[in-house]
Amino acid sequence: MTWATTQGTMVGGVPSECRELVGVGCQSRGRKVLIFYAHQEPKSLNGSLKNCAVEELRKQDCNVIMSDLYAMQFEPRATRNDIIGCLHKSEHVDDGVESWEAYKRRCLASDLIEEQRKVQEAKLVIFQIQDYCIFVNPKLLEATDMSLEDIHMNTQDLLQKEELDAGGFGMVSLCYHKKYGLVVLKTVYTGPQRTEYNASLLEEGKIMRKLSHDRVVKLLGIILEDGNYSLVMEYVHKGNLMKVLKTSTIPLSVKGRFILEIVEGMLYLNEQSLVHKDLKPENILVDDDFHIKIADLGVACFKNWSRLTKEETSRQRKIKSNSKSASRSAAGTLFYMAPEHLLSVNTKPVEKSDVYSFGIVLWAIFANKEPYE
């Protein structure tokens, strides 16, 4: 559906275009609605139309979130044609792919791509750009009702680009997904298919998928195949915190922000009754703007994914008994582990375990190195 106007007729005191627009929102009652809009003067026609739409949506009990593209120095170069104009079959709109293609042609500002992360939380998405166009992406509406099957991906969905890391138990790869663009594939288990775990792994995946916080890496999907049990996660460009600390000169003020943001993320996990169990710089990622996101929740917080991780670790130790990288990875985890877990691997992790690990992470941030390095 497209709505483009600079003049509108009024129906019951409400512009007809707003009626048409929020008619789509009727299916979104109680859901989040995200509006990207160009900065407007307080009494401009376009501003009034946007405010009217917001008012109508809120009357329908929608949670309306707005992103001011002007305030974030967005360059409004994109048009509707830039995004979906190159489609061969217009009835099969795939906005994720077409937006990415527009971005590669430098038609779409990178800020908008960054803001689109919020799309995953929204039921209705409205774009309003330079020529007063507002268009709704109905394909994106489907992406937010994440059932178990929605998060179940296949290896064929991903195009592997490069290997990012190979730890003691698995591989981390940068891949391209037609819907999400660049993603990270974390291989958890490479043994034979464990059908007895599949249902519970899917359930845990659904819980992970619902986690939504700026300081927590977003899970996009899971793969459950013979020889490949993996997590597909959002890509955070600068990599892990220790790598950034060792390769960049980080001002004290930015380190302070790192610490506050780690606290924000851990508080959120605590509110969700989750204990991370493996908090360390390797599991804290840094984006292009030097903000952090906490990673590796699946292999730490969730029982069955954690069980597969332990099985894979045991398998790999037998296969690569002389692997130095594996021993370094294990040692890195031990450096940040609370003393009670060093005494017994069966000790139940609690919130205080994460607090201890956080204290060692603080030391590493200021020392720019691992403990005992």
The 8 nearest C-alpha neighbors of each residue, nearest first, counted from 0:
[[1, 135, 134, 2, 136, 137, 20, 23],
 [2, 0, 134, 3, 135, 133, 132, 136],
 [1, 3, 133, 134, 132, 4, 0, 16],
 [4, 2, 132, 133, 131, 1, 5, 134],
 [5, 3, 6, 131, 2, 7, 132, 16],
 [4, 6, 7, 131, 45, 3, 44, 130],
 [7, 5, 4, 8, 44, 14, 3, 45],
 [6, 8, 14, 15, 9, 16, 4, 5],
 [9, 7, 14, 15, 10, 6, 16, 13],
 [8, 10, 14, 13, 15, 12, 11, 7],
 [11, 9, 13, 12, 15, 14, 8, 18],
 [10, 12, 13, 9, 14, 15, 18, 8],
 [11, 13, 10, 9, 14, 15, 8, 51],
 [12, 14, 10, 9, 11, 15, 17, 18],
 [15, 13, 9, 17, 16, 8, 7, 10],
 [16, 14, 18, 17, 9, 8, 10, 19],
 [17, 15, 19, 18, 14, 20, 7, 2],
 [16, 18, 20, 14, 15, 19, 52, 21],
 [19, 17, 15, 16, 21, 20, 22, 14],
 [20, 18, 16, 22, 17, 21, 15, 23],
 [21, 19, 17, 22, 18, 23, 16, 24],
 [20, 22, 24, 23, 18, 19, 17, 56],
 [21, 23, 19, 24, 20, 25, 18, 26],
 [24, 22, 21, 25, 20, 26, 19, 27],
 [23, 25, 21, 27, 22, 26, 56, 123],
 [26, 24, 27, 22, 23, 28, 21, 59],
 [25, 27, 24, 28, 23, 22, 30, 122],
 [26, 28, 24, 30, 25, 122, 29, 61],
 [29, 27, 61, 30, 60, 59, 26, 25],
 [28, 30, 61, 60, 27, 62, 31, 59],
 [31, 29, 27, 61, 28, 122, 62, 32],
 [30, 32, 62, 121, 122, 63, 61, 33],
 [33, 31, 63, 123, 121, 122, 62, 64],
 [32, 34, 64, 124, 121, 65, 63, 123],
 [35, 33, 65, 125, 124, 126, 36, 66],
 [34, 36, 66, 126, 127, 65, 125, 67],
 [37, 35, 127, 67, 68, 34, 128, 126],
 [36, 38, 68, 69, 128, 67, 39, 127],
 [37, 39, 69, 67, 36, 68, 70, 40],
 [40, 38, 46, 41, 37, 43, 45, 42],
 [39, 41, 43, 42, 46, 38, 45, 44],
 [40, 42, 43, 39, 46, 47, 44, 38],
 [43, 41, 40, 46, 47, 44, 39, 45],
 [44, 42, 46, 40, 45, 41, 47, 39],
 [45, 43, 47, 46, 48, 42, 5, 6],
 [44, 46, 48, 47, 43, 49, 131, 39],
 [45, 47, 43, 49, 44, 48, 39, 50],
 [48, 46, 50, 44, 45, 49, 51, 43],
 [49, 47, 51, 45, 46, 50, 52, 44],
 [48, 50, 46, 52, 51, 47, 45, 53],
 [51, 49, 53, 47, 52, 48, 46, 54],
 [50, 52, 48, 54, 49, 53, 47, 55],
 [51, 53, 49, 55, 17, 54, 50, 56],
 [52, 54, 50, 56, 51, 55, 57, 49],
 [55, 53, 51, 57, 52, 56, 50, 58],
 [54, 56, 58, 52, 57, 53, 51, 21],
 [57, 55, 59, 53, 58, 54, 61, 52],
 [56, 58, 61, 60, 59, 54, 55, 53],
 [59, 57, 55, 56, 60, 54, 61, 53],
 [58, 60, 56, 57, 61, 28, 55, 25],
 [61, 59, 57, 29, 58, 28, 62, 56],
 [62, 60, 29, 57, 30, 28, 59, 56],
 [61, 63, 31, 30, 32, 29, 60, 64],
 [64, 62, 32, 31, 61, 33, 65, 57],
 [65, 63, 33, 32, 34, 62, 66, 31],
 [66, 64, 34, 33, 35, 67, 63, 36],
 [67, 65, 35, 68, 34, 36, 64, 33],
 [66, 68, 70, 36, 69, 38, 37, 35],
 [67, 69, 73, 37, 71, 70, 36, 66],
 [70, 68, 38, 72, 73, 71, 67, 37],
 [71, 69, 72, 67, 68, 38, 73, 66],
 [70, 72, 68, 69, 73, 67, 110, 66],
 [73, 71, 69, 70, 74, 68, 110, 67],
 [72, 74, 68, 69, 71, 75, 110, 108],
 [73, 75, 76, 108, 72, 69, 68, 107],
 [76, 74, 129, 77, 73, 128, 108, 107],
 [77, 75, 106, 74, 107, 78, 108, 129],
 [78, 76, 107, 106, 75, 81, 79, 82],
 [79, 77, 81, 80, 76, 82, 128, 129],
 [78, 80, 82, 81, 83, 77, 84, 134],
 [79, 81, 84, 78, 82, 83, 85, 77],
 [82, 80, 78, 79, 84, 101, 77, 83],
 [81, 83, 98, 97, 79, 80, 101, 84],
 [82, 84, 80, 85, 97, 86, 81, 79],
 [85, 83, 80, 86, 81, 82, 79, 89],
 [84, 86, 83, 87, 80, 81, 82, 97],
 [87, 85, 88, 84, 89, 83, 92, 97],
 [86, 88, 89, 85, 84, 91, 90, 83],
 [89, 87, 86, 90, 91, 92, 85, 83],
 [88, 90, 91, 86, 92, 87, 83, 84],
 [89, 91, 88, 92, 86, 87, 93, 138],
 [92, 90, 89, 88, 93, 86, 87, 138],
 [93, 91, 89, 90, 94, 138, 83, 86],
 [92, 94, 95, 96, 97, 91, 138, 178],
 [95, 93, 97, 96, 98, 92, 138, 83],
 [94, 96, 178, 98, 93, 97, 99, 179],
 [97, 95, 99, 94, 98, 177, 178, 93],
 [96, 98, 100, 94, 82, 99, 95, 83],
 [99, 97, 101, 82, 95, 100, 96, 94],
 [98, 100, 102, 96, 97, 101, 103, 95],
 [101, 99, 97, 103, 102, 98, 96, 104],
 [102, 100, 98, 104, 106, 99, 103, 82],
 [101, 103, 107, 99, 105, 104, 100, 106],
 [102, 104, 100, 105, 101, 99, 106, 107],
 [103, 105, 101, 102, 106, 100, 107, 99],
 [106, 104, 102, 103, 107, 101, 108, 76],
 [107, 105, 101, 77, 104, 102, 76, 81],
 [106, 108, 102, 77, 105, 101, 76, 109],
 [109, 107, 110, 111, 74, 73, 106, 102],
 [108, 110, 112, 111, 113, 107, 102, 73],
 [111, 109, 113, 108, 112, 73, 114, 71],
 [110, 112, 114, 113, 109, 108, 115, 107],
 [111, 113, 109, 115, 110, 114, 108, 116],
 [114, 112, 110, 111, 115, 116, 109, 117],
 [113, 115, 111, 116, 112, 117, 110, 118],
 [116, 114, 118, 117, 112, 113, 111, 119],
 [117, 115, 118, 114, 113, 119, 112, 120],
 [118, 116, 115, 119, 120, 114, 121, 33],
 [117, 119, 121, 115, 116, 120, 124, 33],
 [118, 120, 117, 121, 143, 116, 142, 115],
 [121, 119, 118, 117, 143, 31, 122, 211],
 [122, 120, 31, 32, 118, 123, 119, 33],
 [121, 123, 140, 31, 32, 30, 143, 27],
 [124, 122, 32, 121, 140, 33, 125, 24],
 [123, 125, 33, 135, 34, 32, 136, 121],
 [124, 126, 34, 135, 134, 35, 133, 33],
 [127, 125, 35, 133, 134, 34, 36, 128],
 [126, 128, 133, 36, 132, 35, 131, 37],
 [129, 127, 131, 37, 132, 130, 36, 75],
 [128, 130, 131, 75, 37, 132, 127, 76],
 [131, 129, 132, 128, 3, 127, 78, 4],
 [132, 130, 129, 128, 127, 3, 133, 4],
 [133, 131, 3, 127, 130, 128, 2, 134],
 [132, 134, 127, 126, 2, 3, 125, 131],
 [135, 133, 1, 126, 2, 125, 132, 0],
 [134, 136, 125, 124, 0, 137, 1, 126],
 [135, 137, 138, 139, 124, 134, 140, 94],
 [136, 138, 140, 139, 135, 141, 123, 0],
 [139, 137, 140, 136, 141, 93, 92, 94],
 [138, 140, 142, 137, 141, 136, 143, 94],
 [139, 141, 122, 137, 138, 142, 123, 143],
 [140, 142, 139, 143, 138, 144, 137, 122],
 [143, 141, 139, 140, 144, 145, 119, 138],
 [142, 144, 145, 141, 119, 122, 140, 120],
 [145, 143, 142, 141, 146, 140, 122, 149],
 [144, 146, 149, 143, 142, 147, 150, 205],
 [147, 145, 149, 148, 144, 150, 205, 143],
 [146, 148, 149, 150, 201, 205, 145, 151],
 [147, 149, 151, 146, 150, 145, 152, 201],
 [150, 148, 146, 145, 147, 151, 152, 220],
 [149, 151, 220, 148, 147, 221, 152, 145],
 [150, 152, 148, 221, 149, 220, 222, 147],
 [153, 151, 222, 221, 220, 150, 156, 154],
 [154, 152, 155, 156, 222, 151, 157, 223],
 [153, 155, 156, 157, 152, 222, 224, 158],
 [154, 156, 153, 157, 158, 152, 176, 159],
 [157, 155, 154, 153, 176, 152, 158, 177],
 [158, 156, 176, 155, 175, 154, 174, 159],
 [157, 159, 175, 174, 160, 176, 156, 155],
 [160, 158, 174, 161, 157, 173, 175, 172],
 [159, 161, 174, 173, 158, 175, 162, 172],
 [162, 160, 173, 172, 159, 163, 174, 171],
 [161, 163, 172, 164, 173, 171, 160, 170],
 [164, 162, 172, 171, 173, 161, 165, 170],
 [163, 165, 171, 162, 170, 166, 172, 169],
 [166, 164, 170, 169, 171, 167, 163, 162],
 [167, 165, 168, 169, 325, 328, 164, 170],
 [166, 325, 168, 328, 169, 324, 312, 165],
 [169, 167, 312, 166, 311, 315, 308, 187],
 [170, 168, 186, 166, 187, 165, 167, 171],
 [169, 171, 165, 186, 164, 185, 166, 172],
 [170, 172, 185, 164, 163, 184, 165, 162],
 [173, 171, 162, 163, 184, 183, 161, 174],
 [172, 174, 183, 161, 160, 182, 162, 159],
 [175, 173, 159, 160, 158, 182, 181, 183],
 [174, 176, 181, 158, 180, 157, 182, 159],
 [175, 177, 180, 157, 179, 178, 156, 181],
 [178, 176, 96, 180, 179, 175, 95, 156],
 [179, 177, 95, 176, 96, 180, 93, 94],
 [178, 180, 176, 177, 181, 95, 182, 175],
 [181, 179, 176, 175, 177, 178, 182, 99],
 [182, 180, 175, 174, 234, 176, 179, 173],
 [181, 183, 234, 233, 174, 232, 175, 173],
 [184, 182, 173, 232, 234, 172, 231, 174],
 [183, 185, 231, 172, 171, 230, 186, 173],
 [186, 184, 171, 230, 229, 170, 187, 183],
 [185, 187, 229, 169, 170, 188, 228, 184],
 [186, 188, 229, 228, 308, 169, 185, 307],
 [187, 189, 228, 311, 190, 186, 227, 307],
 [190, 188, 226, 227, 228, 191, 187, 311],
 [189, 191, 226, 188, 192, 225, 227, 311],
 [192, 190, 225, 226, 193, 189, 227, 224],
 [191, 193, 225, 194, 224, 226, 190, 223],
 [194, 192, 195, 196, 191, 197, 225, 190],
 [193, 195, 197, 196, 192, 198, 223, 191],
 [194, 196, 193, 197, 198, 199, 192, 200],
 [197, 195, 194, 199, 193, 198, 200, 303],
 [198, 196, 200, 194, 199, 195, 201, 193],
 [197, 199, 201, 200, 196, 202, 195, 194],
 [198, 200, 202, 201, 196, 197, 203, 303],
 [201, 199, 197, 203, 202, 198, 196, 204],
 [200, 202, 204, 198, 199, 203, 197, 205],
 [201, 203, 199, 205, 204, 200, 198, 206],
 [204, 202, 206, 200, 205, 201, 199, 207],
 [205, 203, 201, 207, 202, 206, 208, 200],
 [204, 206, 208, 202, 203, 207, 201, 147],
 [205, 207, 203, 209, 204, 208, 202, 210],
 [208, 206, 204, 210, 209, 205, 203, 218],
 [207, 209, 205, 218, 206, 210, 204, 219],
 [210, 208, 206, 207, 211, 205, 145, 218],
 [211, 209, 207, 208, 212, 206, 217, 215],
 [210, 212, 209, 217, 213, 215, 208, 120],
 [213, 211, 215, 214, 210, 264, 267, 216],
 [212, 214, 215, 292, 211, 216, 264, 291],
 [215, 213, 292, 264, 212, 293, 291, 260],
 [214, 216, 293, 292, 212, 213, 264, 217],
 [217, 215, 294, 292, 293, 233, 218, 214],
 [218, 216, 233, 232, 219, 215, 211, 208],
 [217, 219, 232, 208, 220, 231, 207, 233],
 [220, 218, 232, 231, 217, 208, 233, 150],
 [219, 221, 150, 231, 151, 218, 152, 230],
 [220, 222, 230, 151, 152, 231, 229, 150],
 [221, 223, 229, 152, 228, 153, 151, 224],
 [224, 222, 228, 227, 221, 229, 225, 197],
 [225, 223, 227, 228, 226, 192, 222, 153],
 [224, 226, 192, 191, 227, 190, 223, 228],
 [227, 225, 189, 190, 191, 224, 192, 228],
 [226, 228, 189, 224, 225, 188, 229, 223],
 [227, 229, 223, 188, 222, 187, 224, 186],
 [230, 228, 186, 222, 187, 185, 221, 227],
 [229, 231, 221, 185, 184, 220, 232, 222],
 [232, 230, 184, 220, 219, 183, 221, 218],
 [233, 231, 218, 183, 219, 182, 217, 230],
 [232, 234, 182, 217, 183, 216, 235, 218],
 [233, 235, 182, 183, 236, 181, 232, 173],
 [236, 234, 286, 237, 238, 285, 284, 233],
 [235, 237, 286, 238, 287, 234, 285, 284],
 [238, 236, 285, 286, 287, 235, 239, 243],
 [237, 239, 284, 236, 285, 235, 240, 242],
 [240, 238, 284, 281, 242, 283, 241, 285],
 [239, 241, 280, 243, 242, 284, 283, 285],
 [242, 240, 244, 280, 243, 239, 245, 281],
 [241, 243, 245, 240, 244, 239, 246, 238],
 [242, 244, 240, 246, 241, 245, 247, 239],
 [245, 243, 241, 367, 242, 247, 246, 240],
 [246, 244, 242, 243, 247, 367, 241, 368],
 [245, 247, 243, 244, 242, 248, 241, 249],
 [248, 246, 243, 244, 249, 245, 242, 250],
 [247, 249, 250, 244, 246, 245, 243, 251],
 [248, 250, 247, 253, 251, 254, 244, 252],
 [251, 249, 253, 252, 254, 248, 255, 247],
 [250, 252, 254, 253, 255, 249, 365, 256],
 [251, 253, 255, 250, 254, 256, 249, 257],
 [254, 252, 256, 255, 250, 251, 257, 249],
 [255, 253, 257, 251, 256, 252, 258, 250],
 [256, 254, 252, 258, 253, 257, 251, 259],
 [255, 257, 253, 259, 254, 258, 260, 252],
 [258, 256, 254, 260, 255, 259, 261, 253],
 [257, 259, 261, 255, 256, 260, 262, 254],
 [260, 258, 256, 262, 261, 257, 263, 255],
 [259, 261, 263, 257, 262, 258, 256, 264],
 [262, 260, 264, 258, 263, 259, 265, 257],
 [261, 263, 259, 265, 260, 264, 266, 258],
 [264, 262, 260, 266, 261, 265, 259, 267],
 [265, 263, 214, 267, 261, 262, 266, 215],
 [264, 266, 268, 262, 267, 263, 269, 261],
 [267, 265, 269, 263, 268, 264, 262, 270],
 [266, 268, 270, 264, 265, 269, 263, 271],
 [269, 267, 271, 265, 273, 270, 266, 264],
 [268, 270, 272, 266, 271, 267, 273, 265],
 [269, 271, 267, 268, 272, 266, 273, 265],
 [270, 272, 268, 269, 273, 267, 210, 266],
 [273, 271, 269, 270, 268, 274, 267, 350],
 [274, 272, 268, 269, 271, 300, 275, 270],
 [275, 273, 276, 350, 300, 349, 269, 272],
 [274, 276, 300, 277, 299, 296, 278, 273],
 [277, 275, 274, 299, 353, 278, 348, 300],
 [278, 276, 275, 299, 279, 332, 336, 353],
 [277, 279, 356, 276, 282, 275, 353, 357],
 [278, 280, 281, 282, 360, 277, 335, 283],
 [281, 279, 240, 283, 282, 241, 239, 360],
 [280, 282, 239, 279, 283, 240, 241, 284],
 [283, 281, 294, 280, 279, 295, 293, 278],
 [282, 284, 293, 280, 240, 239, 281, 294],
 [283, 285, 239, 292, 238, 291, 240, 293],
 [286, 284, 291, 237, 289, 290, 238, 240],
 [287, 285, 235, 236, 289, 237, 288, 290],
 [286, 288, 289, 236, 237, 285, 290, 235],
 [287, 289, 286, 290, 285, 291, 237, 236],
 [290, 288, 286, 287, 285, 291, 253, 257],
 [291, 289, 286, 285, 288, 257, 292, 287],
 [290, 292, 285, 284, 214, 286, 257, 260],
 [291, 293, 214, 215, 284, 216, 283, 294],
 [292, 294, 283, 215, 216, 214, 282, 284],
 [295, 293, 282, 216, 296, 283, 292, 215],
 [296, 294, 297, 298, 282, 299, 293, 216],
 [295, 297, 299, 300, 298, 294, 275, 301],
 [298, 296, 299, 295, 301, 300, 304, 305],
 [297, 299, 305, 304, 296, 295, 308, 300],
 [298, 300, 296, 297, 305, 275, 276, 301],
 [301, 299, 275, 296, 297, 274, 273, 298],
 [300, 302, 297, 304, 305, 303, 299, 298],
 [301, 303, 305, 304, 306, 300, 299, 298],
 [302, 304, 306, 305, 301, 200, 307, 199],
 [305, 303, 307, 298, 306, 301, 302, 297],
 [304, 306, 298, 308, 302, 303, 307, 299],
 [307, 305, 303, 309, 308, 304, 302, 310],
 [308, 306, 310, 304, 309, 305, 188, 311],
 [307, 309, 305, 311, 306, 310, 187, 312],
 [310, 308, 312, 306, 311, 307, 313, 305],
 [311, 309, 307, 313, 312, 308, 314, 306],
 [312, 310, 314, 308, 188, 313, 309, 168],
 [311, 313, 168, 309, 315, 310, 314, 308],
 [312, 314, 310, 316, 311, 315, 309, 317],
 [315, 313, 311, 317, 312, 316, 310, 318],
 [314, 316, 318, 312, 317, 313, 319, 311],
 [317, 315, 320, 319, 313, 318, 314, 312],
 [316, 318, 315, 314, 320, 319, 313, 312],
 [319, 317, 315, 316, 320, 314, 321, 313],
 [320, 318, 316, 322, 321, 315, 317, 325],
 [319, 321, 316, 317, 322, 318, 315, 325],
 [322, 320, 319, 323, 316, 325, 326, 318],
 [321, 323, 319, 325, 324, 320, 326, 316],
 [324, 322, 326, 325, 327, 321, 328, 320],
 [325, 323, 327, 326, 322, 328, 167, 166],
 [167, 324, 326, 328, 323, 322, 327, 166],
 [325, 327, 329, 323, 328, 324, 330, 322],
 [328, 326, 330, 324, 325, 329, 331, 323],
 [327, 329, 331, 325, 326, 330, 167, 324],
 [330, 328, 326, 332, 331, 327, 325, 333],
 [329, 331, 333, 327, 332, 328, 326, 334],
 [332, 330, 328, 334, 329, 333, 327, 335],
 [331, 333, 329, 330, 334, 335, 336, 328],
 [332, 334, 336, 330, 335, 331, 329, 341],
 [335, 333, 331, 332, 336, 330, 370, 359],
 [336, 334, 356, 333, 332, 359, 279, 337],
 [335, 337, 333, 334, 356, 332, 338, 340],
 [336, 338, 352, 339, 340, 355, 356, 335],
 [339, 337, 341, 340, 336, 342, 352, 355],
 [338, 340, 342, 341, 337, 343, 346, 336],
 [341, 339, 343, 342, 338, 344, 337, 346],
 [340, 342, 338, 339, 343, 344, 337, 336],
 [341, 343, 339, 340, 338, 344, 346, 345],
 [344, 342, 340, 345, 341, 346, 339, 338],
 [343, 345, 340, 346, 341, 342, 347, 339],
 [344, 346, 343, 347, 340, 348, 342, 339],
 [347, 345, 344, 343, 340, 348, 339, 342],
 [346, 348, 345, 349, 340, 344, 339, 352],
 [349, 347, 352, 346, 276, 274, 350, 340],
 [348, 350, 351, 352, 274, 347, 353, 276],
 [349, 351, 352, 353, 274, 354, 348, 269],
 [352, 350, 354, 353, 349, 355, 348, 337],
 [353, 351, 355, 350, 349, 354, 337, 348],
 [352, 354, 356, 351, 355, 350, 357, 276],
 [353, 355, 351, 357, 352, 356, 358, 350],
 [356, 354, 358, 352, 357, 353, 337, 351],
 [357, 355, 335, 353, 359, 358, 354, 278],
 [356, 358, 360, 354, 355, 359, 353, 361],
 [357, 359, 361, 355, 356, 360, 354, 362],
 [360, 358, 362, 356, 361, 357, 335, 363],
 [359, 361, 357, 363, 362, 358, 279, 364],
 [362, 360, 358, 364, 359, 363, 357, 365],
 [361, 363, 359, 360, 365, 364, 366, 358],
 [362, 364, 366, 360, 368, 361, 365, 367],
 [365, 363, 361, 367, 362, 366, 360, 254],
 [364, 366, 362, 363, 367, 361, 254, 368],
 [365, 367, 363, 368, 364, 362, 369, 361],
 [368, 366, 364, 244, 363, 365, 245, 241],
 [369, 367, 366, 363, 370, 372, 241, 245],
 [368, 370, 372, 363, 371, 367, 331, 241],
 [371, 369, 372, 334, 368, 363, 359, 362],
 [372, 370, 369, 334, 368, 331, 330, 363],
 [371, 369, 370, 368, 331, 334, 363, 367]]
